[in-house]
């Protein structure tokens, strides 16, 4: 038995011992859930040991064709670059520790989410100005009390400094937890073919988007409310910048037994209403005109939802506008990003905005629009923007603008991972990614964003 297989067998053995201890301390209903999770974990790890040990004879029969079909993704991915099912099930690919560790971490994280209660916008105790608990509600994060005013309102802007008051309303944090949970669970289903993961992802989606008692209304009218003005702002639309991850996650589970035709109709209706709000509301129109990261992530949302719903003309219009106008406006000839420079954490915003542009480039692949290699007449483009920021992000040079806190390394890892997958001629990107400290979350991101095959070489 190889070293990797021995390691995985020891993990399974330790799980069995831990399971007995846990079950002895739980009541009957809790025991059932824990046993299901443990079985789920064993199934996922068994895949890594190899087909002879991890797959039963039935799955090698003709039925395996049906299973594989269920796990295929029938729509264009708008963010993820997952390996193929055949690549995952080919045992020779699981002799590399990088691959083994990423799958192990993914399964462990998915098992954690199996234990958690679904999140909803209806959990908040403080309601938005509409009075409707189904409306998403958050406070503008960089707004603080104005000490020069008798009542300290309306709040004033302090870039880069988050007012802790924003954490008293859980909608934004709960949205992030829901998206991460669905992302992890759906990917675990894709990798292991274990229906428990798809079922839990379905539960999270139904509670947030579909169930009458808990669903979110399809707008962000009351996101980033400024205290004292008591209405939302167009900037709040960026709270849903990771909606593309939801769309990809649904694409992964849509052919599973857990996700029904009714679920699919419901989610398409929800996103159709939300897209209509994005395109036609005053806030949406305003946000769509912005040239900084807010405008980029607005376009990511609108174009990804449009292509998911089959509204390809909307997506193509947005992307063609980038080739004709927006890349030239957003990226200078040297690769710097004009509208991100004034921020207090401007290097972070360079990374964040470029990540949005990378998503748009990924979306453009299905329309035959190549944003990855596009250059303006001044030589500006996505590739140039990445090469500009990397020496600073890798701390090889001193960033010449404001950056009042350390950069977000996870965002940099994802950016490099996407670059490795699309700029294969540049070995420096791979070297830079390898030089960064890796953790469990980064290993999962390598799997999600298409660079795992390069790292295992």
ABEGO torsion letter per residue (X at the ends): XBAAAAAAAAAAAAAAAAAAAAAAABBAAAAAAAAAAAAAAAAAAAAAAEAAAABBAAAABAAAAAAAAAABBABBBAABBBBBAAAAABAAAAABAAAAAAAAAAAAAAAAAAABBBBBAAABABBBAAGBAABBBBBBAABBBBAABAAGOBBBBBBGBBBAAAAABAAAAAAAAAAAAAAAAAAAAAAAGBAAAAAAAAAAAAAAAABAAABBBBBAAABGBBBGAGBBBAAAAAAAAAAAAAAAAAAAAAABAABBAAAAAAAAAAAAAAAAAAAABAAAAAAAABABAAAAAAAAAAAAAAAAAGBAAAAAAAAAAAAAAAAAAABBAAGBBAAAAABABAAAAAAAAAAAAAAAAAAAAAAGBBAAABBBAAGBBAAAAAAAAAAAAAGABBBABBBABBBBAAAAAAAAAAAAAABAABAAAAAAAAABBBBAAAAAAAAAAGAAAAAAX
